[in-house]
Amino acid sequence: MKQKSVLLLCAFLFILLSAFPLGAADMGLILDQSASYTRFDGDGSLVYSGSLIPWFSVPLGESGDFYFSASATRKYENEKWFFIPELFRTEFEWRFSKSTQVKLGRFQYTDPLGFIAAGLFDGLQFSQVLGNGVLSLGGWYTGFLFKKTAEITLTPEDLASYHSELDYGNFSDTYFASRRVFAALGYEHPAIAEKIRLKTALLGQLDLNSRETEEAFNSAYFALKLTVPLGASFFIDAGGAVEGSDDGVERKLAFAGEGGLSWLPPTEIKDKLSLMGRFTSGVQEGSSSKVTAFSPLTTETQGIILEAKLSGLSALHAVYTARLVQALAINLSAYYFIRTDKGTYQGWLASNEGYRLGAEFFGTLIWSPVSDLRVQVGGGAFLPSLGDTAPSEPLRWKILANVVLVLY
């Protein structure tokens, strides 16, 4: 059924394209190769992926544009090889005036905080400039996305489907993401009182999956973020979100927040130091409590090694970036993870006691001698000994490499 829907969508795109006079088209091909090796307690895990990414862009008359991109990926993981085709950003954009814009297709949406709903989604979005701000309204569907890219794991069934192996004999049930629709009404102002940048949004999502063992999980979110400059070198970020959810049994509330400070040092090189803290609520004990773990629509993993879902978890993050010379940059980061309850987080060390999981340190070197080539290498370690959850566990370390080459 889904394969037929994809074919119908492709036919619709072809018919719609043929209705517009095409201007000068632009196209290219990108080769993206990544490899990582993770070691823990004597066991190692190697992951490799190589992707060919063609893209195509063409103006549609004087007021529109069309962009298409896709990928063919060969991946090695869990000692098995996989082939993964995927449609990336593919969108039509129309500008009816200088202040009105409409997008249709598969395009990027990110909530104000960046960790509730972020990624490529299939849908329609309307944007209108109002004074100095921008009002936007959009609706999207997630069921045609590749599950590993969408990272939607709201329920145990979502999580089990996400981790199931891609099987071309059962493509429909093992390739696609959890079937959900969501809508967002947002407003952004770049400079309230000529200083404060405001982002706010109201989001809601509905579960369209056929459930066998659990009820549908529906949720709504209100998010707000402020960015305030302090002189020319310091910036403060602060934001928060409230979630209301319904799992078919009862309705619950959840909360999330973040705060951070960024500093641009007065040095000869271009560098930046940022400190950030993120908090999410956990399950509150007691039958009368209406507060539960925060459940974002998509998963933005915290940490390069731990790769933790920001649900029932809080994280402190420090990062230093610097461009040493024109072609060479470094990124140094540190995380500290704290559980806000003992049951929600289901990652590494989840079965142990204690709230403090430990700390992660990672460094990355980026070399880009020309605009068509970028090489990235990095390494780091996660130390449970710096927490009280499992302080006697050995560290977990990881190294990675990535090469992106524009072929034409």
Summary of the structure (lengths in Angstrom):
residues: 408
radius of gyration: 22.3
end to end distance: 36.4
largest distance: 66.5
contacts: 1266
relative contact order: 0.10
helix: 10%
strand: 59%
